[in-house]
Structure formats: structure tokens, C-alpha cells
């Protein structure tokens, strides 16, 4: 009996060790460009579940986006941190990041949409994912990319922008949006001006999108990333309250669009 109980205990220990969040680097392509994303999921969940695409800030896929993907995996989703820039393209300075991001944020948004679509296609291909329940979130530059993916008519139930750029050269394309939209915005963000916010809201209204927008007081740009420091005067800074509140808002939004996992 003791041997049986010991064997059972060891089996349970082994099962528990094997269960939990799995994270791994994944190569994929958009056309001839090799991209490198990060997949995270809980391998103790056996049924298919919603997939969430995570799009990076202007420095490219980093430990921050991987951490967010793992947080989503712990909530029961399959998360894939997509790569917009390409494998090995990881700016190391703000100037280099601005230059790289600028390639995608001009008047021609076709490339940023194509890279987002490639990431979404890769996410949907994973066997753990329910292809009919997909969403995208993005941070800063990634917020812009997430909204452009939605404007392209991608099959998304929801789109979430965290302190993202809201402008687009193609506001009429909002009529292509198939799912709901949630914009999470620092009320004191100096990089996303009030006229840009107003134009975004008009765009959503004109297209009759089901949209929400949350403002976070005393928060500036990049409020969700602890690496942003704590000096609001620099225009980008971490705000613990805004970070926590925006994450909770996203969770409620996902509960609504996915109808529970």
C-alpha cells in the first residue's frame, strides 16, 4: 500500500511538473521575410481555447512582450507575441527604434497590416487554438499595429490598444472592423494628442464600431511597462495603477467577447 501511495504521489508530482505555462520561440514568415515570435500556453489545458496575438512596442519583441504572453497563458489563452520587424531586427536605442517603426507608420500601412496578418495566421495555426475566437492586443507601436490589423478586416473578435498610436491615413477602413475595440489611454499622454484622440473617436462612430475607450489619470505614454521609469515629465513612464486597471479592463473585455473560455 505504501509503495502504491508513493508511486501515485510521484506520478502526481511528475504531472504537476509537466503542467503549466510553456513558452517557446517560433519562426515563421511573411513573404520572403523571416520573423521570430514567442508562443505561450498552458499545457495542462487540453481543449482548444481562444488565441490572443500580442504586438510589441517600438523596440521589437522583448522580454516585456514575452512576459505579457505568459500572463495571458496563465489566464487560459494561447498567446503569440508577433514580430513586425523581422528576425534579428531589435533596435537598441530610441533613435533606432523610431527609425524602424517609421517604416511601418507612414501613409502606406500595407506592410504593418501584412506583418500583423502573418502573426495572426501563425497564431491560428497552433493546434491549441480555437480559430473562431481570436483577439489582438498591442502596446505603443503595437497598439497602432493592432488597430491597423482590425481595420484591414481581419477575423478578430476584439482589439485592444494599450497606450497606442490611434491615427491612421485610412479612417474609412474602420468600416472593415469585424469585432469590438478597446482603447486604453493615458490621460496625460503627450505623444497622442487630443486631436488624434478626437479623430479616432469620430472614426469609430462614423463606422459604427462597437468601441470603448478608458482614460487613466496621471498616466502618460507607455504606462504599462515598468522599464519606462517613473518620471512623467519625460512623456513615457510607468504607472502601477493604470497598468493594473488597464489589465483588468482587458480581462473583462475578453470575458465579454469570448463568452468565457
ABEGO torsion letter per residue (X at the ends): XAAAAAAAAAAAAAAAAABEBBBBBBBBBBEABBBBBBBBBBAABABBBBBBBBBBBAAEBBAAAAAAAAAAAAAGBBBBBBBAAEBGBBBABAAAAAAAAAAAABABAAAAAAAAAAAAAAAAABAABBAABBBBBBBEAAAAAAAAAAAAGBBBABBBBBGBBABBABAAAAAABABBBBBBBBAABAABBAAAAAAAAAAAAAAGBBBBBBBBBGBBBGAABAAAEABAAAGBBBBAAAAAAAAAAAAAAAAAAAGEX
